[in-house]
Amino acid sequence: MEESENIKVRLMETEKVFLPYKILKQGGSSEIVEKKSRFIATLSPAASEEEAAGFIEAVKKKYWDARHNCSAFVIGERAELTRCSDDGEPAGTAGKPMLEALLSSGVRNTAVVVTRYFGGTLLGTGGLVRAYTQAVQAGLEASVTALMQYGTEFLIRTDYNGIGKIQYILNQAGIRIEEAEYTDIVCLKLTVPWEETEELCKKLTEATAGRVEIEKKGNGYFET
């Protein structure tokens, strides 16, 4: 493999690590009706398999009289752990489309249960797949999500002559100042999306003629 191809592969791997993803800040519930069958989707944040399993059991107890309580969950920033269950529905008609609906939405660390009260009419394979998919989508719309983005936390120190220019650059870039301390100098705490860090540091340095100290505190995912 040529060197240029090696570089391309490494860049692709880096981009995968830093891909943004969504989380549930607040779970929701929604119901759809298909040929008199009720499909109730209930979603909850789940940071581990144990949390997801506990949530699924709780929903099953709540809707103990339902014909089916199908489930799916996605754990990890890159969906490292996924599980789904048809709970008695024909294989592949409930759990799998529910899981695919979660994955396609970009949401992670989330569990969903779709409860079905049978309405007396068979929906067929295609009808079940559509109903369970739409139920999860409706549940997601009823939930509160947040975008998690990989970035770098910085402490920015400058004198009072440079603060106006720095605030202008940050405002133009849509970067929020998380904390500000005004003593004999100005110290700002902020988090910058990783792909913007190099360009931002360059702009701050040029705008202040080098009268700025930029300290990198660490990398990680943060809520935007």
C-alpha positions in Angstrom: 0.0 0.0 0.0 1.4 3.4 -0.9 2.1 6.1 1.7 -0.8 8.3 0.5 -3.2 5.4 1.0 -1.8 4.7 4.5 -2.5 8.3 5.4 -6.0 8.2 4.0 -6.8 5.0 6.0 -5.5 6.7 9.2 -7.6 9.8 8.6 -10.7 7.6 8.1 -10.0 5.8 11.3 -9.6 9.1 13.2 -12.8 10.5 11.8 -14.7 7.4 13.0 -13.4 7.9 16.6 -14.6 11.5 16.5 -18.0 11.1 14.9 -20.8 13.0 16.7 -23.7 11.1 18.1 -27.0 11.8 19.9 -28.1 10.9 23.4 -31.5 11.0 25.1 -31.6 13.8 27.7 -35.2 12.8 28.5 -37.0 9.7 27.3 -40.4 9.9 25.8 -43.4 7.8 24.8 -45.7 7.8 21.8 -48.5 5.6 20.3 -49.5 4.8 16.8 -52.4 2.6 15.7 -52.3 0.3 12.7 -55.5 -1.7 11.8 -56.7 -1.4 15.4 -53.4 -2.7 16.9 -51.9 -0.2 19.3 -48.1 0.2 19.3 -46.8 2.1 22.3 -43.1 3.2 22.1 -41.3 4.0 25.4 -37.7 5.2 25.4 -35.2 5.8 28.1 -31.5 6.7 28.4 -29.4 3.6 29.2 -25.6 3.9 29.8 -25.1 0.1 30.2 -26.6 -3.2 29.3 -27.8 -3.5 32.9 -29.7 -0.2 32.8 -31.3 -1.2 29.5 -32.3 -4.6 30.8 -33.8 -3.0 34.0 -35.8 -0.5 31.9 -37.1 -3.2 29.6 -38.3 -5.3 32.5 -40.0 -2.3 34.1 -42.0 -1.6 30.9 -43.0 -5.2 30.6 -44.4 -5.1 34.1 -46.2 -1.9 33.3 -47.8 -3.4 30.2 -48.1 -7.0 31.5 -51.4 -7.6 29.7 -50.0 -6.7 26.2 -49.5 -9.3 23.5 -45.9 -8.2 22.9 -43.2 -6.0 24.5 -40.5 -5.9 21.8 -37.2 -4.2 22.6 -33.9 -2.8 21.4 -31.0 -0.9 22.8 -27.8 0.8 21.6 -24.9 1.3 24.0 -21.6 3.1 23.4 -20.5 6.1 21.4 -20.0 4.0 18.3 -22.9 1.5 19.0 -20.4 -1.1 20.4 -23.2 -3.0 22.0 -26.7 -3.6 20.5 -29.4 -6.1 21.3 -33.0 -6.5 20.2 -36.0 -8.9 20.8 -39.1 -9.8 18.8 -40.8 -11.0 22.0 -43.0 -13.5 20.1 -43.5 -11.6 16.9 -42.3 -13.3 13.7 -38.5 -13.3 13.5 -37.1 -10.1 12.2 -40.3 -8.1 12.1 -40.0 -6.1 15.4 -36.7 -6.1 17.2 -34.5 -5.7 14.2 -36.4 -2.8 12.6 -36.6 -1.1 16.0 -32.8 -1.4 16.4 -32.3 -0.1 12.8 -34.5 2.9 13.6 -32.4 3.7 16.6 -29.1 3.3 14.7 -30.3 5.4 11.7 -31.3 8.2 14.1 -27.8 8.5 15.4 -29.0 8.1 19.0 -26.8 6.1 21.4 -27.0 4.9 25.0 -30.7 4.4 24.5 -33.3 1.6 25.1 -36.7 1.4 23.6 -39.7 -0.9 24.2 -42.6 -1.1 21.7 -45.7 -2.6 23.4 -48.3 -4.1 21.1 -52.0 -4.6 21.9 -53.3 -6.8 19.2 -56.3 -5.3 17.3 -57.6 -8.6 15.7 -56.1 -8.1 12.2 -52.9 -9.7 11.1 -50.5 -7.1 9.6 -48.2 -9.4 7.7 -44.4 -9.2 7.7 -44.1 -5.8 5.9 -46.9 -4.3 8.0 -45.2 -5.3 11.2 -41.8 -3.9 10.1 -43.4 -0.6 9.2 -45.4 -0.3 12.4 -42.5 -1.1 14.7 -40.2 1.3 12.8 -42.8 4.1 12.8 -43.5 3.6 16.5 -39.8 4.0 17.4 -39.6 7.1 15.2 -42.6 8.6 16.9 -41.1 7.8 20.3 -37.9 9.6 19.4 -39.9 12.6 18.3 -41.5 12.7 21.7 -38.1 12.5 23.5 -35.5 15.2 24.1 -32.2 14.6 22.5 -28.8 16.3 22.6 -25.8 16.2 20.2 -22.5 15.0 21.6 -19.5 16.3 19.7 -15.8 15.5 20.2 -13.7 18.5 21.2 -10.9 20.0 23.2 -11.2 22.0 26.4 -9.0 25.1 26.5 -8.1 27.8 29.0 -7.4 31.1 27.2 -5.5 33.8 29.0 -5.0 37.3 27.7 -4.7 41.0 28.7 -7.6 43.4 28.6 -6.5 44.8 25.2 -7.0 41.4 23.5 -10.3 40.3 25.1 -12.6 42.1 22.7 -10.9 40.6 19.7 -11.1 37.1 21.2 -14.7 37.5 22.1 -15.5 38.6 18.6 -13.7 35.6 17.1 -15.4 33.1 19.5 -18.8 34.7 18.7 -18.3 34.4 15.0 -17.3 30.7 15.4 -20.4 30.0 17.6 -18.2 28.9 20.5 -19.6 29.6 23.9 -17.5 30.8 26.8 -18.2 28.4 29.7 -16.4 30.4 32.4 -14.7 33.8 32.6 -12.4 35.1 35.3 -11.3 38.8 35.4 -8.3 39.6 37.5 -5.1 41.3 36.4 -5.6 39.2 33.2 -8.7 37.6 31.6 -9.0 33.8 31.8 -11.6 32.0 29.7 -12.7 28.4 29.7 -14.2 26.9 26.6 -14.6 23.7 24.6 -13.9 23.7 20.8 -14.9 21.0 18.3 -11.7 19.1 17.5 -11.8 19.9 13.8 -11.8 23.6 14.5 -9.0 23.8 17.1 -6.1 24.4 14.9 -7.7 27.2 12.9 -9.1 28.8 16.0 -5.8 28.9 17.8 -4.2 30.5 14.7 -6.9 33.2 14.6 -6.6 34.0 18.3 -2.8 34.3 18.1 -2.9 36.5 15.0 -5.7 38.7 16.3 -3.8 39.4 19.6 -0.4 39.6 18.0 0.7 36.7 20.1 -0.5 38.2 23.4 -2.6 35.2 24.3 -1.8 32.0 26.2 -3.7 28.9 25.0 -3.6 26.0 27.4 -5.0 22.6 26.3 -6.8 20.8 29.2 -8.0 17.7 27.5 -10.1 16.0 24.9 -13.5 14.4 25.1 -17.1 14.4 24.1 -19.2 17.4 25.1 -22.9 18.4 24.7 -23.6 21.0 22.1 
